[in-house]
Amino acid sequence: MAQIRDIEAVVFDVLGTMVDEPGGLRAEIRDAIPASDDASVDELLTVWQEHVELQQRRVGQGRRAYVNSEIIDGEAAVRVADHAGLADPATIARLATAGQRLPPWGDSVAALERLAQRFPVLGLSNAGRTALLRLNAYAGLRWHQALSAEAVLAYKPAPAVYQLAIDTAGCPPERVLMVAAHAWDLRGAQESGMRTAYVRRPVGDPPASSDAFDWRFGGLDELLTALTPR
C-alpha cells in the first residue's frame, strides 16, 4: 500500500484539474459569438472538444505527425467559426488562443502555493510550450517547473510524457505522485509506475469501478491535508 510519506515530488495535470477548461472555452466562444444562446455555445464547445480529442488521438496512433496544441486549437477555432458562420479573421484568431485564458478552480492557486513549500511541484500538460506559459501566467499558477508534452512530441497518455515528469523529478516513479481529475490520465501515469491521486472536479473523467488509484480526494484541500499533516 502506497504511503503519503513516501512521496518526494507532486505532478499535476493542468487542463481540467487546475483550470476550468470547458468553462473557459465556453466563455471565449460566447465572447466571439455573442448572439449565441446557451445551447448553441454548448454545441460549439462540443465541436471544439471533439476536434482536439480526435487530433490528439490521431497523433497518438501515428496517423498524424505531431503538431502542438496551438495548431490544433487554431483548427478547432476555424471549425467553430464555420459552424457559427463567423467570418471575422481577428475574432477567429483570438478564439484560436482561447485555451491560453482559462480560469483556475477556486482552490488551485492557494493549494499550489502551500504544496510548493514542502514538495517540488510540477505541471504536466498536453498544452504546447507557449500556450502553457501563457495559461499559467493568466491563471496565476506558479510551478517549480511546468512541463509541456511538446518536449517529447507526444500527448498524454503516451508513456514518454509521464517519463518526462519522472526524469525531471529525479526520483523513482513510485515516489512521484500524479494528481489529475481524469481517470484516463491517471491510468497512463500508473502504467509508468507513478503514484496516483484522483481529484474530483465538476468536469473530468471519474474513475471506473475497476480503477485502483492510490488516493481519491474531493478537492485540493483534502490533498493538502493528506500531504502536509500537522
mmCIF file of the C-alpha atoms, coordinates in Angstrom:
data_MODEL
# 
_entry.id   MODEL 
# 
loop_
_atom_site.group_PDB 
_atom_site.id 
_atom_site.type_symbol 
_atom_site.label_atom_id 
_atom_site.label_alt_id 
_atom_site.label_comp_id 
_atom_site.label_asym_id 
_atom_site.label_entity_id 
_atom_site.label_seq_id 
_atom_site.pdbx_PDB_ins_code 
_atom_site.Cartn_x 
_atom_site.Cartn_y 
_atom_site.Cartn_z 
_atom_site.occupancy 
_atom_site.B_iso_or_equiv 
_atom_site.pdbx_formal_charge 
_atom_site.auth_seq_id 
_atom_site.auth_comp_id 
_atom_site.auth_asym_id 
_atom_site.auth_atom_id 
_atom_site.pdbx_PDB_model_num 
ATOM 1   C CA . MET A 1 1   ? 0.000   0.000  0.000   1.00 0.00 ? 1   MET A CA 1 
ATOM 2   C CA . ALA A 1 2   ? 1.387   3.385  -1.002  1.00 0.00 ? 2   ALA A CA 1 
ATOM 3   C CA . GLN A 1 3   ? 2.210   5.745  1.849   1.00 0.00 ? 3   GLN A CA 1 
ATOM 4   C CA . ILE A 1 4   ? 1.869   9.517  1.594   1.00 0.00 ? 4   ILE A CA 1 
ATOM 5   C CA . ARG A 1 5   ? 5.139   9.916  3.495   1.00 0.00 ? 5   ARG A CA 1 
ATOM 6   C CA . ASP A 1 6   ? 6.981   8.198  0.622   1.00 0.00 ? 6   ASP A CA 1 
ATOM 7   C CA . ILE A 1 7   ? 6.097   10.947 -1.873  1.00 0.00 ? 7   ILE A CA 1 
ATOM 8   C CA . GLU A 1 8   ? 9.016   13.181 -2.899  1.00 0.00 ? 8   GLU A CA 1 
ATOM 9   C CA . ALA A 1 9   ? 7.507   15.178 -5.797  1.00 0.00 ? 9   ALA A CA 1 
ATOM 10  C CA . VAL A 1 10  ? 3.978   16.077 -6.893  1.00 0.00 ? 10  VAL A CA 1 
ATOM 11  C CA . VAL A 1 11  ? 2.951   16.372 -10.540 1.00 0.00 ? 11  VAL A CA 1 
ATOM 12  C CA . PHE A 1 12  ? -0.345  17.962 -11.554 1.00 0.00 ? 12  PHE A CA 1 
ATOM 13  C CA . ASP A 1 13  ? -2.312  17.698 -14.724 1.00 0.00 ? 13  ASP A CA 1 
ATOM 14  C CA . VAL A 1 14  ? -3.307  21.246 -15.672 1.00 0.00 ? 14  VAL A CA 1 
ATOM 15  C CA . LEU A 1 15  ? -6.254  21.281 -18.089 1.00 0.00 ? 15  LEU A CA 1 
ATOM 16  C CA . GLY A 1 16  ? -9.412  20.382 -16.189 1.00 0.00 ? 16  GLY A CA 1 
ATOM 17  C CA . THR A 1 17  ? -7.534  19.645 -12.957 1.00 0.00 ? 17  THR A CA 1 
ATOM 18  C CA . MET A 1 18  ? -6.094  23.067 -12.131 1.00 0.00 ? 18  MET A CA 1 
ATOM 19  C CA . VAL A 1 19  ? -8.109  25.207 -14.552 1.00 0.00 ? 19  VAL A CA 1 
ATOM 20  C CA . ASP A 1 20  ? -11.718 25.049 -15.725 1.00 0.00 ? 20  ASP A CA 1 
ATOM 21  C CA . GLU A 1 21  ? -11.067 24.232 -19.370 1.00 0.00 ? 21  GLU A CA 1 
ATOM 22  C CA . PRO A 1 22  ? -14.685 23.754 -20.533 1.00 0.00 ? 22  PRO A CA 1 
ATOM 23  C CA . GLY A 1 23  ? -15.878 26.825 -18.626 1.00 0.00 ? 23  GLY A CA 1 
ATOM 24  C CA . GLY A 1 24  ? -13.094 28.976 -20.022 1.00 0.00 ? 24  GLY A CA 1 
ATOM 25  C CA . LEU A 1 25  ? -13.643 27.809 -23.591 1.00 0.00 ? 25  LEU A CA 1 
ATOM 26  C CA . ARG A 1 26  ? -17.373 28.338 -23.243 1.00 0.00 ? 26  ARG A CA 1 
ATOM 27  C CA . ALA A 1 27  ? -16.793 31.935 -22.134 1.00 0.00 ? 27  ALA A CA 1 
ATOM 28  C CA . GLU A 1 28  ? -14.412 32.588 -25.038 1.00 0.00 ? 28  GLU A CA 1 
ATOM 29  C CA . ILE A 1 29  ? -16.888 31.155 -27.553 1.00 0.00 ? 29  ILE A CA 1 
ATOM 30  C CA . ARG A 1 30  ? -19.634 33.352 -26.120 1.00 0.00 ? 30  ARG A CA 1 
ATOM 31  C CA . ASP A 1 31  ? -17.387 36.412 -26.435 1.00 0.00 ? 31  ASP A CA 1 
ATOM 32  C CA . ALA A 1 32  ? -16.608 35.566 -30.053 1.00 0.00 ? 32  ALA A CA 1 
ATOM 33  C CA . ILE A 1 33  ? -20.227 34.868 -30.960 1.00 0.00 ? 33  ILE A CA 1 
ATOM 34  C CA . PRO A 1 34  ? -22.308 36.960 -28.529 1.00 0.00 ? 34  PRO A CA 1 
ATOM 35  C CA . ALA A 1 35  ? -25.613 36.228 -30.247 1.00 0.00 ? 35  ALA A CA 1 
ATOM 36  C CA . SER A 1 36  ? -25.356 32.519 -29.372 1.00 0.00 ? 36  SER A CA 1 
ATOM 37  C CA . ASP A 1 37  ? -27.685 31.118 -26.725 1.00 0.00 ? 37  ASP A CA 1 
ATOM 38  C CA . ASP A 1 38  ? -26.546 28.581 -24.129 1.00 0.00 ? 38  ASP A CA 1 
ATOM 39  C CA . ALA A 1 39  ? -27.479 25.562 -26.246 1.00 0.00 ? 39  ALA A CA 1 
ATOM 40  C CA . SER A 1 40  ? -25.568 26.924 -29.239 1.00 0.00 ? 40  SER A CA 1 
ATOM 41  C CA . VAL A 1 41  ? -22.486 27.659 -27.130 1.00 0.00 ? 41  VAL A CA 1 
ATOM 42  C CA . ASP A 1 42  ? -22.569 24.120 -25.729 1.00 0.00 ? 42  ASP A CA 1 
ATOM 43  C CA . GLU A 1 43  ? -22.850 22.730 -29.245 1.00 0.00 ? 43  GLU A CA 1 
ATOM 44  C CA . LEU A 1 44  ? -19.877 24.786 -30.415 1.00 0.00 ? 44  LEU A CA 1 
ATOM 45  C CA . LEU A 1 45  ? -17.864 23.724 -27.359 1.00 0.00 ? 45  LEU A CA 1 
ATOM 46  C CA . THR A 1 46  ? -18.519 20.108 -28.337 1.00 0.00 ? 46  THR A CA 1 
ATOM 47  C CA . VAL A 1 47  ? -17.262 20.845 -31.859 1.00 0.00 ? 47  VAL A CA 1 
ATOM 48  C CA . TRP A 1 48  ? -14.051 22.255 -30.339 1.00 0.00 ? 48  TRP A CA 1 
ATOM 49  C CA . GLN A 1 49  ? -13.511 19.423 -27.863 1.00 0.00 ? 49  GLN A CA 1 
ATOM 50  C CA . GLU A 1 50  ? -14.212 16.651 -30.352 1.00 0.00 ? 50  GLU A CA 1 
ATOM 51  C CA . HIS A 1 51  ? -11.727 18.097 -32.818 1.00 0.00 ? 51  HIS A CA 1 
ATOM 52  C CA . VAL A 1 52  ? -8.984  18.392 -30.193 1.00 0.00 ? 52  VAL A CA 1 
ATOM 53  C CA . GLU A 1 53  ? -9.579  14.890 -28.856 1.00 0.00 ? 53  GLU A CA 1 
ATOM 54  C CA . LEU A 1 54  ? -9.632  13.382 -32.348 1.00 0.00 ? 54  LEU A CA 1 
ATOM 55  C CA . GLN A 1 55  ? -6.437  15.082 -33.479 1.00 0.00 ? 55  GLN A CA 1 
ATOM 56  C CA . GLN A 1 56  ? -4.528  14.203 -30.309 1.00 0.00 ? 56  GLN A CA 1 
ATOM 57  C CA . ARG A 1 57  ? -5.700  10.616 -30.674 1.00 0.00 ? 57  ARG A CA 1 
ATOM 58  C CA . ARG A 1 58  ? -4.560  10.570 -34.328 1.00 0.00 ? 58  ARG A CA 1 
ATOM 59  C CA . VAL A 1 59  ? -1.113  11.771 -33.241 1.00 0.00 ? 59  VAL A CA 1 
ATOM 60  C CA . GLY A 1 60  ? -1.003  9.032  -30.613 1.00 0.00 ? 60  GLY A CA 1 
ATOM 61  C CA . GLN A 1 61  ? -1.973  6.410  -33.184 1.00 0.00 ? 61  GLN A CA 1 
ATOM 62  C CA . GLY A 1 62  ? 0.672   7.574  -35.622 1.00 0.00 ? 62  GLY A CA 1 
ATOM 63  C CA . ARG A 1 63  ? -1.958  8.698  -38.123 1.00 0.00 ? 63  ARG A CA 1 
ATOM 64  C CA . ARG A 1 64  ? -0.788  12.310 -37.924 1.00 0.00 ? 64  ARG A CA 1 
ATOM 65  C CA . ALA A 1 65  ? 2.641   13.802 -37.349 1.00 0.00 ? 65  ALA A CA 1 
ATOM 66  C CA . TYR A 1 66  ? 2.951   15.654 -34.062 1.00 0.00 ? 66  TYR A CA 1 
ATOM 67  C CA . VAL A 1 67  ? 1.706   19.247 -34.039 1.00 0.00 ? 67  VAL A CA 1 
ATOM 68  C CA . ASN A 1 68  ? 1.425   21.279 -30.859 1.00 0.00 ? 68  ASN A CA 1 
ATOM 69  C CA . SER A 1 69  ? -1.763  22.336 -29.109 1.00 0.00 ? 69  SER A CA 1 
ATOM 70  C CA . GLU A 1 70  ? -1.691  25.828 -30.604 1.00 0.00 ? 70  GLU A CA 1 
ATOM 71  C CA . ILE A 1 71  ? -2.047  24.394 -34.106 1.00 0.00 ? 71  ILE A CA 1 
ATOM 72  C CA . ILE A 1 72  ? -4.838  22.042 -33.088 1.00 0.00 ? 72  ILE A CA 1 
ATOM 73  C CA . ASP A 1 73  ? -6.637  24.822 -31.197 1.00 0.00 ? 73  ASP A CA 1 
ATOM 74  C CA . GLY A 1 74  ? -6.346  27.013 -34.287 1.00 0.00 ? 74  GLY A CA 1 
ATOM 75  C CA . GLU A 1 75  ? -8.011  24.291 -36.337 1.00 0.00 ? 75  GLU A CA 1 
ATOM 76  C CA . ALA A 1 76  ? -10.715 23.926 -33.692 1.00 0.00 ? 76  ALA A CA 1 
ATOM 77  C CA . ALA A 1 77  ? -11.381 27.674 -33.779 1.00 0.00 ? 77  ALA A CA 1 
ATOM 78  C CA . VAL A 1 78  ? -11.861 27.531 -37.555 1.00 0.00 ? 78  VAL A CA 1 
ATOM 79  C CA . ARG A 1 79  ? -14.285 24.626 -37.201 1.00 0.00 ? 79  ARG A CA 1 
ATOM 80  C CA . VAL A 1 80  ? -16.273 26.529 -34.569 1.00 0.00 ? 80  VAL A CA 1 
ATOM 81  C CA . ALA A 1 81  ? -16.299 29.630 -36.772 1.00 0.00 ? 81  ALA A CA 1 
ATOM 82  C CA . ASP A 1 82  ? -17.525 27.605 -39.750 1.00 0.00 ? 82  ASP A CA 1 
ATOM 83  C CA . HIS A 1 83  ? -20.342 26.108 -37.697 1.00 0.00 ? 83  HIS A CA 1 
ATOM 84  C CA . ALA A 1 84  ? -21.350 29.515 -36.335 1.00 0.00 ? 84  ALA A CA 1 
ATOM 85  C CA . GLY A 1 85  ? -20.995 31.441 -39.583 1.00 0.00 ? 85  GLY A CA 1 
ATOM 86  C CA . LEU A 1 86  ? -18.242 33.595 -38.088 1.00 0.00 ? 86  LEU A CA 1 
ATOM 87  C CA . ALA A 1 87  ? -16.031 35.202 -40.733 1.00 0.00 ? 87  ALA A CA 1 
ATOM 88  C CA . ASP A 1 88  ? -14.077 37.979 -38.978 1.00 0.00 ? 88  ASP A CA 1 
ATOM 89  C CA . PRO A 1 89  ? -10.367 36.994 -39.114 1.00 0.00 ? 89  PRO A CA 1 
ATOM 90  C CA . ALA A 1 90  ? -9.394  38.920 -35.963 1.00 0.00 ? 90  ALA A CA 1 
ATOM 91  C CA . THR A 1 91  ? -12.156 37.288 -33.920 1.00 0.00 ? 91  THR A CA 1 
ATOM 92  C CA . ILE A 1 92  ? -11.205 33.830 -35.180 1.00 0.00 ? 92  ILE A CA 1 
ATOM 93  C CA . ALA A 1 93  ? -7.530  34.491 -34.402 1.00 0.00 ? 93  ALA A CA 1 
ATOM 94  C CA . ARG A 1 94  ? -8.388  35.477 -30.843 1.00 0.00 ? 94  ARG A CA 1 
ATOM 95  C CA . LEU A 1 95  ? -10.643 32.445 -30.444 1.00 0.00 ? 95  LEU A CA 1 
ATOM 96  C CA . ALA A 1 96  ? -7.719  30.259 -31.512 1.00 0.00 ? 96  ALA A CA 1 
ATOM 97  C CA . THR A 1 97  ? -5.894  31.317 -28.328 1.00 0.00 ? 97  THR A CA 1 
ATOM 98  C CA . ALA A 1 98  ? -8.863  30.630 -26.039 1.00 0.00 ? 98  ALA A CA 1 
ATOM 99  C CA . GLY A 1 99  ? -7.016  27.747 -24.373 1.00 0.00 ? 99  GLY A CA 1 
ATOM 100 C CA . GLN A 1 100 ? -4.491  30.229 -23.013 1.00 0.00 ? 100 GLN A CA 1 
ATOM 101 C CA . ARG A 1 101 ? -7.153  32.079 -20.988 1.00 0.00 ? 101 ARG A CA 1 
ATOM 102 C CA . LEU A 1 102 ? -8.722  29.516 -18.692 1.00 0.00 ? 102 LEU A CA 1 
ATOM 103 C CA . PRO A 1 103 ? -9.704  30.373 -15.100 1.00 0.00 ? 103 PRO A CA 1 
ATOM 104 C CA . PRO A 1 104 ? -8.244  28.417 -12.183 1.00 0.00 ? 104 PRO A CA 1 
ATOM 105 C CA . TRP A 1 105 ? -10.507 26.462 -9.884  1.00 0.00 ? 105 TRP A CA 1 
ATOM 106 C CA . GLY A 1 106 ? -11.089 28.212 -6.583  1.00 0.00 ? 106 GLY A CA 1 
ATOM 107 C CA . ASP A 1 107 ? -8.592  26.067 -4.647  1.00 0.00 ? 107 ASP A CA 1 
ATOM 108 C CA . SER A 1 108 ? -5.861  25.764 -7.279  1.00 0.00 ? 108 SER A CA 1 
ATOM 109 C CA . VAL A 1 109 ? -3.646  28.795 -6.664  1.00 0.00 ? 109 VAL A CA 1 
ATOM 110 C CA . ALA A 1 110 ? -3.576  28.584 -2.860  1.00 0.00 ? 110 ALA A CA 1 
ATOM 111 C CA . ALA A 1 111 ? -3.085  24.812 -2.807  1.00 0.00 ? 111 ALA A CA 1 
ATOM 112 C CA . LEU A 1 112 ? -0.205  25.008 -5.247  1.00 0.00 ? 112 LEU A CA 1 
ATOM 113 C CA . GLU A 1 113 ? 1.470   27.725 -3.193  1.00 0.00 ? 113 GLU A CA 1 
ATOM 114 C CA . ARG A 1 114 ? 1.197   25.716 0.016   1.00 0.00 ? 114 ARG A CA 1 
ATOM 115 C CA . LEU A 1 115 ? 2.368   22.448 -1.512  1.00 0.00 ? 115 LEU A CA 1 
ATOM 116 C CA . ALA A 1 116 ? 5.350   24.192 -3.077  1.00 0.00 ? 116 ALA A CA 1 
ATOM 117 C CA . GLN A 1 117 ? 6.620   24.997 0.399   1.00 0.00 ? 117 GLN A CA 1 
ATOM 118 C CA . ARG A 1 118 ? 7.028   21.293 1.103   1.00 0.00 ? 118 ARG A CA 1 
ATOM 119 C CA . PHE A 1 119 ? 7.461   19.465 -2.211  1.00 0.00 ? 119 PHE A CA 1 
ATOM 120 C CA . PRO A 1 120 ? 8.818   20.075 -5.683  1.00 0.00 ? 120 PRO A CA 1 
ATOM 121 C CA . VAL A 1 121 ? 5.631   20.685 -7.696  1.00 0.00 ? 121 VAL A CA 1 
ATOM 122 C CA . LEU A 1 122 ? 5.414   20.268 -11.442 1.00 0.00 ? 122 LEU A CA 1 
ATOM 123 C CA . GLY A 1 123 ? 2.716   20.877 -14.013 1.00 0.00 ? 123 GLY A CA 1 
ATOM 124 C CA . LEU A 1 124 ? 2.429   18.288 -16.787 1.00 0.00 ? 124 LEU A CA 1 
ATOM 125 C CA . SER A 1 125 ? 0.217   19.288 -19.673 1.00 0.00 ? 125 SER A CA 1 
ATOM 126 C CA . ASN A 1 126 ? -0.706  18.470 -23.231 1.00 0.00 ? 126 ASN A CA 1 
ATOM 127 C CA . ALA A 1 127 ? -0.686  22.215 -23.869 1.00 0.00 ? 127 ALA A CA 1 
ATOM 128 C CA . GLY A 1 128 ? 2.210   23.356 -26.040 1.00 0.00 ? 128 GLY A CA 1 
ATOM 129 C CA . ARG A 1 129 ? 5.145   25.215 -24.506 1.00 0.00 ? 129 ARG A CA 1 
ATOM 130 C CA . THR A 1 130 ? 3.996   28.725 -25.361 1.00 0.00 ? 130 THR A CA 1 
ATOM 131 C CA . ALA A 1 131 ? 0.333   28.000 -24.640 1.00 0.00 ? 131 ALA A CA 1 
ATOM 132 C CA . LEU A 1 132 ? 1.249   26.541 -21.247 1.00 0.00 ? 132 LEU A CA 1 
ATOM 133 C CA . LEU A 1 133 ? 3.419   29.527 -20.388 1.00 0.00 ? 133 LEU A CA 1 
ATOM 134 C CA . ARG A 1 134 ? 0.615   31.963 -21.158 1.00 0.00 ? 134 ARG A CA 1 
ATOM 135 C CA . LEU A 1 135 ? -2.034  29.841 -19.463 1.00 0.00 ? 135 LEU A CA 1 
ATOM 136 C CA . ASN A 1 136 ? -0.004  29.600 -16.261 1.00 0.00 ? 136 ASN A CA 1 
ATOM 137 C CA . ALA A 1 137 ? 0.501   33.375 -16.258 1.00 0.00 ? 137 ALA A CA 1 
ATOM 138 C CA . TYR A 1 138 ? -3.204  34.019 -16.877 1.00 0.00 ? 138 TYR A CA 1 
ATOM 139 C CA . ALA A 1 139 ? -4.377  31.593 -14.193 1.00 0.00 ? 139 ALA A CA 1 
ATOM 140 C CA . GLY A 1 140 ? -1.692  32.563 -11.653 1.00 0.00 ? 140 GLY A CA 1 
ATOM 141 C CA . LEU A 1 141 ? -0.292  29.029 -11.392 1.00 0.00 ? 141 LEU A CA 1 
ATOM 142 C CA . ARG A 1 142 ? 3.284   29.141 -10.077 1.00 0.00 ? 142 ARG A CA 1 
ATOM 143 C CA . TRP A 1 143 ? 5.156   25.896 -10.535 1.00 0.00 ? 143 TRP A CA 1 
ATOM 144 C CA . HIS A 1 144 ? 8.676   24.909 -9.690  1.00 0.00 ? 144 HIS A CA 1 
ATOM 145 C CA . GLN A 1 145 ? 8.613   23.638 -13.259 1.00 0.00 ? 145 GLN A CA 1 
ATOM 146 C CA . ALA A 1 146 ? 5.874   23.429 -15.907 1.00 0.00 ? 146 ALA A CA 1 
ATOM 147 C CA . LEU A 1 147 ? 6.365   20.598 -18.386 1.00 0.00 ? 147 LEU A CA 1 
ATOM 148 C CA . SER A 1 148 ? 4.769   20.519 -21.815 1.00 0.00 ? 148 SER A CA 1 
ATOM 149 C CA . ALA A 1 149 ? 4.198   17.266 -23.656 1.00 0.00 ? 149 ALA A CA 1 
ATOM 150 C CA . GLU A 1 150 ? 5.580   19.141 -26.647 1.00 0.00 ? 150 GLU A CA 1 
ATOM 151 C CA . ALA A 1 151 ? 9.044   18.396 -25.222 1.00 0.00 ? 151 ALA A CA 1 
ATOM 152 C CA . VAL A 1 152 ? 8.621   14.743 -26.244 1.00 0.00 ? 152 VAL A CA 1 
ATOM 153 C CA . LEU A 1 153 ? 6.415   15.389 -29.301 1.00 0.00 ? 153 LEU A CA 1 
ATOM 154 C CA . ALA A 1 154 ? 3.546   13.371 -27.866 1.00 0.00 ? 154 ALA A CA 1 
ATOM 155 C CA . TYR A 1 155 ? 0.280   13.715 -25.981 1.00 0.00 ? 155 TYR A CA 1 
ATOM 156 C CA . LYS A 1 156 ? -0.797  12.045 -22.789 1.00 0.00 ? 156 LYS A CA 1 
ATOM 157 C CA . PRO A 1 157 ? -1.372  9.193  -22.207 1.00 0.00 ? 157 PRO A CA 1 
ATOM 158 C CA . ALA A 1 158 ? 1.778   8.377  -24.187 1.00 0.00 ? 158 ALA A CA 1 
ATOM 159 C CA . PRO A 1 159 ? 4.350   6.857  -21.786 1.00 0.00 ? 159 PRO A CA 1 
ATOM 160 C CA . ALA A 1 160 ? 7.018   9.346  -22.890 1.00 0.00 ? 160 ALA A CA 1 
ATOM 161 C CA . VAL A 1 161 ? 5.059   12.215 -21.355 1.00 0.00 ? 161 VAL A CA 1 
ATOM 162 C CA . TYR A 1 162 ? 4.970   10.642 -17.891 1.00 0.00 ? 162 TYR A CA 1 
ATOM 163 C CA . GLN A 1 163 ? 8.607   9.628  -18.198 1.00 0.00 ? 163 GLN A CA 1 
ATOM 164 C CA . LEU A 1 164 ? 9.402   13.288 -18.816 1.00 0.00 ? 164 LEU A CA 1 
ATOM 165 C CA . ALA A 1 165 ? 7.911   14.125 -15.414 1.00 0.00 ? 165 ALA A CA 1 
ATOM 166 C CA . ILE A 1 166 ? 9.686   11.235 -13.685 1.00 0.00 ? 166 ILE A CA 1 
ATOM 167 C CA . ASP A 1 167 ? 13.037  12.185 -15.184 1.00 0.00 ? 167 ASP A CA 1 
ATOM 168 C CA . THR A 1 168 ? 12.552  15.819 -14.227 1.00 0.00 ? 168 THR A CA 1 
ATOM 169 C CA . ALA A 1 169 ? 11.568  14.910 -10.657 1.00 0.00 ? 169 ALA A CA 1 
ATOM 170 C CA . GLY A 1 170 ? 14.788  12.925 -10.366 1.00 0.00 ? 170 GLY A CA 1 
ATOM 171 C CA . CYS A 1 171 ? 13.446  10.216 -8.091  1.00 0.00 ? 171 CYS A CA 1 
ATOM 172 C CA . PRO A 1 172 ? 11.961  6.738  -8.567  1.00 0.00 ? 172 PRO A CA 1 
ATOM 173 C CA . PRO A 1 173 ? 8.477   6.749  -10.147 1.00 0.00 ? 173 PRO A CA 1 
ATOM 174 C CA . GLU A 1 174 ? 6.917   5.255  -7.025  1.00 0.00 ? 174 GLU A CA 1 
ATOM 175 C CA . ARG A 1 175 ? 7.919   8.416  -5.173  1.00 0.00 ? 175 ARG A CA 1 
ATOM 176 C CA . VAL A 1 176 ? 6.289   10.730 -7.724  1.00 0.00 ? 176 VAL A CA 1 
ATOM 177 C CA . LEU A 1 177 ? 2.583   11.489 -7.256  1.00 0.00 ? 177 LEU A CA 1 
ATOM 178 C CA . MET A 1 178 ? 0.458   12.274 -10.300 1.00 0.00 ? 178 MET A CA 1 
ATOM 179 C CA . VAL A 1 179 ? -2.664  14.308 -9.490  1.00 0.00 ? 179 VAL A CA 1 
ATOM 180 C CA . ALA A 1 180 ? -5.471  14.604 -12.036 1.00 0.00 ? 180 ALA A CA 1 
ATOM 181 C CA . ALA A 1 181 ? -9.211  14.915 -12.469 1.00 0.00 ? 181 ALA A CA 1 
ATOM 182 C CA . HIS A 1 182 ? -9.086  12.470 -15.388 1.00 0.00 ? 182 HIS A CA 1 
ATOM 183 C CA . ALA A 1 183 ? -9.013  8.736  -14.819 1.00 0.00 ? 183 ALA A CA 1 
ATOM 184 C CA . TRP A 1 184 ? -7.525  8.138  -18.277 1.00 0.00 ? 184 TRP A CA 1 
ATOM 185 C CA . ASP A 1 185 ? -4.587  10.374 -17.332 1.00 0.00 ? 185 ASP A CA 1 
ATOM 186 C CA . LEU A 1 186 ? -4.016  8.573  -14.048 1.00 0.00 ? 186 LEU A CA 1 
ATOM 187 C CA . ARG A 1 187 ? -4.109  5.197  -15.777 1.00 0.00 ? 187 ARG A CA 1 
ATOM 188 C CA . GLY A 1 188 ? -1.274  6.351  -18.010 1.00 0.00 ? 188 GLY A CA 1 
ATOM 189 C CA . ALA A 1 189 ? 0.710   7.562  -15.007 1.00 0.00 ? 189 ALA A CA 1 
ATOM 190 C CA . GLN A 1 190 ? 0.028   4.308  -13.181 1.00 0.00 ? 190 GLN A CA 1 
ATOM 191 C CA . GLU A 1 191 ? 1.385   2.284  -16.089 1.00 0.00 ? 191 GLU A CA 1 
ATOM 192 C CA . SER A 1 192 ? 4.598   4.313  -15.822 1.00 0.00 ? 192 SER A CA 1 
ATOM 193 C CA . GLY A 1 193 ? 4.942   3.375  -12.145 1.00 0.00 ? 193 GLY A CA 1 
ATOM 194 C CA . MET A 1 194 ? 3.836   6.703  -10.661 1.00 0.00 ? 194 MET A CA 1 
ATOM 195 C CA . ARG A 1 195 ? 1.607   7.008  -7.617  1.00 0.00 ? 195 ARG A CA 1 
ATOM 196 C CA . THR A 1 196 ? -1.826  8.369  -8.445  1.00 0.00 ? 196 THR A CA 1 
ATOM 197 C CA . ALA A 1 197 ? -4.379  10.676 -6.827  1.00 0.00 ? 197 ALA A CA 1 
ATOM 198 C CA . TYR A 1 198 ? -7.759  11.435 -8.345  1.00 0.00 ? 198 TYR A CA 1 
ATOM 199 C CA . VAL A 1 199 ? -9.197  14.859 -7.506  1.00 0.00 ? 199 VAL A CA 1 
ATOM 200 C CA . ARG A 1 200 ? -12.879 15.369 -8.189  1.00 0.00 ? 200 ARG A CA 1 
ATOM 201 C CA . ARG A 1 201 ? -13.825 18.332 -10.374 1.00 0.00 ? 201 ARG A CA 1 
ATOM 202 C CA . PRO A 1 202 ? -17.166 19.342 -11.931 1.00 0.00 ? 202 PRO A CA 1 
ATOM 203 C CA . VAL A 1 203 ? -15.573 18.333 -15.243 1.00 0.00 ? 203 VAL A CA 1 
ATOM 204 C CA . GLY A 1 204 ? -13.204 15.489 -15.935 1.00 0.00 ? 204 GLY A CA 1 
ATOM 205 C CA . ASP A 1 205 ? -13.237 11.724 -16.231 1.00 0.00 ? 205 ASP A CA 1 
ATOM 206 C CA . PRO A 1 206 ? -14.291 9.985  -12.988 1.00 0.00 ? 206 PRO A CA 1 
ATOM 207 C CA . PRO A 1 207 ? -12.701 6.656  -12.066 1.00 0.00 ? 207 PRO A CA 1 
ATOM 208 C CA . ALA A 1 208 ? -14.363 3.425  -13.120 1.00 0.00 ? 208 ALA A CA 1 
ATOM 209 C CA . SER A 1 209 ? -15.110 0.706  -10.590 1.00 0.00 ? 209 SER A CA 1 
ATOM 210 C CA . SER A 1 210 ? -12.074 -1.173 -11.867 1.00 0.00 ? 210 SER A CA 1 
ATOM 211 C CA . ASP A 1 211 ? -9.640  1.697  -11.217 1.00 0.00 ? 211 ASP A CA 1 
ATOM 212 C CA . ALA A 1 212 ? -7.315  1.243  -8.248  1.00 0.00 ? 212 ALA A CA 1 
ATOM 213 C CA . PHE A 1 213 ? -5.719  4.635  -7.760  1.00 0.00 ? 213 PHE A CA 1 
ATOM 214 C CA . ASP A 1 214 ? -3.686  5.199  -4.611  1.00 0.00 ? 214 ASP A CA 1 
ATOM 215 C CA . TRP A 1 215 ? -5.845  8.054  -3.323  1.00 0.00 ? 215 TRP A CA 1 
ATOM 216 C CA . ARG A 1 216 ? -9.071  9.858  -4.147  1.00 0.00 ? 216 ARG A CA 1 
ATOM 217 C CA . PHE A 1 217 ? -9.854  13.370 -2.936  1.00 0.00 ? 217 PHE A CA 1 
ATOM 218 C CA . GLY A 1 218 ? -12.863 15.645 -3.138  1.00 0.00 ? 218 GLY A CA 1 
ATOM 219 C CA . GLY A 1 219 ? -10.643 18.665 -3.840  1.00 0.00 ? 219 GLY A CA 1 
ATOM 220 C CA . LEU A 1 220 ? -7.171  20.058 -3.373  1.00 0.00 ? 220 LEU A CA 1 
ATOM 221 C CA . ASP A 1 221 ? -7.803  20.969 0.271   1.00 0.00 ? 221 ASP A CA 1 
ATOM 222 C CA . GLU A 1 222 ? -8.181  17.263 1.035   1.00 0.00 ? 222 GLU A CA 1 
ATOM 223 C CA . LEU A 1 223 ? -4.994  16.547 -0.888  1.00 0.00 ? 223 LEU A CA 1 
ATOM 224 C CA . LEU A 1 224 ? -3.202  19.220 1.131   1.00 0.00 ? 224 LEU A CA 1 
ATOM 225 C CA . THR A 1 225 ? -4.365  17.723 4.400   1.00 0.00 ? 225 THR A CA 1 
ATOM 226 C CA . ALA A 1 226 ? -3.054  14.310 3.380   1.00 0.00 ? 226 ALA A CA 1 
ATOM 227 C CA . LEU A 1 227 ? 0.295   15.566 2.086   1.00 0.00 ? 227 LEU A CA 1 
ATOM 228 C CA . THR A 1 228 ? 1.008   18.160 4.738   1.00 0.00 ? 228 THR A CA 1 
ATOM 229 C CA . PRO A 1 229 ? -0.152  16.661 8.047   1.00 0.00 ? 229 PRO A CA 1 
ATOM 230 C CA . ARG A 1 230 ? 0.311   18.785 11.137  1.00 0.00 ? 230 ARG A CA 1 
# 
